């Protein structure tokens, strides 16, 4: 195990050091400490920071990220992993994610339609019934 400082974890993951400290404050990550108080991290910490950041970027709140990580850890230890409470939290989060996906899909379709109506740097307005847009 090669111990690295928080700056190296930030560089390797693309996650700001202040966010890594926040993840630690939220109980999502536990760093080892040197005698001088500096945080040190191993390769497993780098993977965990990437996992946390990915879940947060997907819109999952940190309180649920913690539950998911604990569930994944329990699964690796082959322990029971999903209580009724966790299942309900996950179902709610799934619904919220699906709503965001629907919204993003609609936004993507709007942008795609707009770009399809753009030709040679000119923006064409939506054609009225039976009328071809002018290039003026």
C-alpha positions as MATLAB code, in Angstrom:
seq = 'XXXXXXXXXXXXXXXXXXXXXXXXXXXXXXXXXXXXXXXXXXXXXXXXXXXXXXXXXXXXXXXXXXXXXXXXXXXXXXXXXXXXXXXXXXXXXXXXXXXXXXXXXXXXXXXXXXXXXXXXXXXXXXXXXXXXXXXX';
ca = [
       0.000    0.000    0.000;
       1.364    3.368   -1.052;
       0.018    6.234    1.044;
      -0.737    9.471   -0.799;
      -1.796   12.911    0.363;
      -5.150   14.533   -0.328;
      -3.728   16.593   -3.206;
      -2.688   13.434   -5.040;
      -6.148   11.909   -4.530;
      -7.661   15.128   -5.913;
      -5.354   15.028   -8.935;
      -6.069   11.357   -9.660;
      -9.840   11.662   -9.274;
     -10.531   15.192  -10.508;
     -12.353   15.878   -7.215;
     -11.440   19.066   -5.363;
      -9.675   18.655   -2.008;
     -12.467   20.555   -0.259;
     -14.980   17.985   -1.570;
     -12.803   15.126   -0.376;
     -12.755   16.744    3.077;
     -16.552   17.159    2.849;
     -16.952   13.469    1.984;
     -14.907   12.660    5.080;
     -17.039   14.985    7.241;
     -20.175   13.242    5.926;
     -18.804    9.845    6.944;
     -18.400    8.677    3.349;
     -14.628    8.351    3.554;
     -12.177    7.737    6.370;
      -8.600    8.835    5.914;
      -5.660    7.602    7.899;
      -3.744   10.280    9.789;
      -0.014   10.749   10.144;
       1.487   11.908   13.438;
       1.468   15.489   12.094;
      -2.295   15.259   11.395;
      -1.991   15.054    7.604;
      -4.495   12.811    5.891;
      -3.123    9.851    3.966;
      -4.973    7.706    1.476;
      -4.434    4.348   -0.224;
      -5.467    3.235   -3.716;
      -8.784    1.966   -2.325;
      -9.560    5.486   -1.164;
      -9.049    6.776   -4.705;
     -11.592    4.270   -6.014;
     -14.029    5.211   -3.242;
     -13.701    8.960   -3.967;
     -14.421    8.261   -7.644;
     -17.463    6.171   -6.672;
     -18.765    8.855   -4.300;
     -18.256   11.610   -6.863;
     -20.057    9.591   -9.539;
     -23.051    8.987   -7.290;
     -23.192   12.645   -6.231;
     -22.919   13.802   -9.863;
     -25.826   11.496  -10.690;
     -27.878   13.535   -8.239;
     -27.913   11.132   -5.328;
     -27.817   12.987   -1.990;
     -24.853   12.241    0.265;
     -27.084   10.741    2.972;
     -28.177    8.102    0.437;
     -24.656    7.743   -0.973;
     -23.610    6.683    2.515;
     -26.385    4.080    2.626;
     -25.439    2.763   -0.824;
     -21.755    2.500    0.067;
     -22.561    0.708    3.322;
     -24.832   -1.648    1.392;
     -22.108   -2.351   -1.176;
     -19.600   -2.979    1.632;
     -22.031   -5.386    3.337;
     -22.576   -7.182    0.043;
     -18.818   -7.690   -0.357;
     -18.750   -9.162    3.151;
     -21.702  -11.379    2.117;
     -23.926   -9.878    4.809;
     -27.619   -9.017    4.405;
     -27.683   -5.771    2.488;
     -31.113   -4.280    1.990;
     -33.506   -3.466    4.792;
     -37.043   -2.299    4.052;
     -35.947    1.252    4.895;
     -33.062    1.115    2.439;
     -35.306   -0.386   -0.241;
     -37.796    2.478    0.214;
     -35.025    5.093   -0.003;
     -33.711    3.466   -3.165;
     -37.191    3.309   -4.718;
     -37.682    7.020   -4.049;
     -34.271    7.820   -5.508;
     -34.967    5.688   -8.571;
     -38.153    7.637   -9.204;
     -36.304   10.954   -8.882;
     -33.546    9.740  -11.232;
     -36.098    8.651  -13.820;
     -37.750   12.087  -13.665;
     -34.366   13.770  -14.204;
     -33.625   11.428  -17.109;
     -36.992   12.316  -18.684;
     -36.243   16.029  -18.258;
     -32.746   15.652  -19.715;
     -34.110   13.609  -22.616;
     -36.642   16.350  -23.400;
     -33.885   18.973  -23.210;
     -31.662   16.919  -25.497;
     -34.498   16.528  -27.993;
     -35.150   20.288  -27.948;
     -31.481   21.056  -28.595;
     -31.332   18.414  -31.331;
     -34.429   19.885  -33.042;
     -32.983   23.381  -32.802;
     -29.715   22.231  -34.371;
     -31.563   20.403  -37.138;
     -33.271   23.699  -37.962;
     -29.906   25.423  -38.203;
     -28.355   25.389  -41.646;
     -25.157   27.045  -42.816;
     -24.964   29.217  -39.722;
     -28.464   30.576  -40.269;
     -31.207   29.776  -37.830;
     -34.450   28.861  -39.487;
     -37.692   29.493  -37.708;
     -40.270   26.763  -37.363;
     -42.164   26.485  -40.632;
     -45.748   27.565  -40.560;
     -48.221   25.186  -42.077;
     -47.431   24.813  -45.772;
     -44.702   27.497  -45.771;
     -40.987   26.927  -46.376;
     -38.715   29.059  -44.159;
     -36.840   31.785  -45.980;
     -33.081   32.099  -45.834;
     -33.160   35.880  -45.487;
];
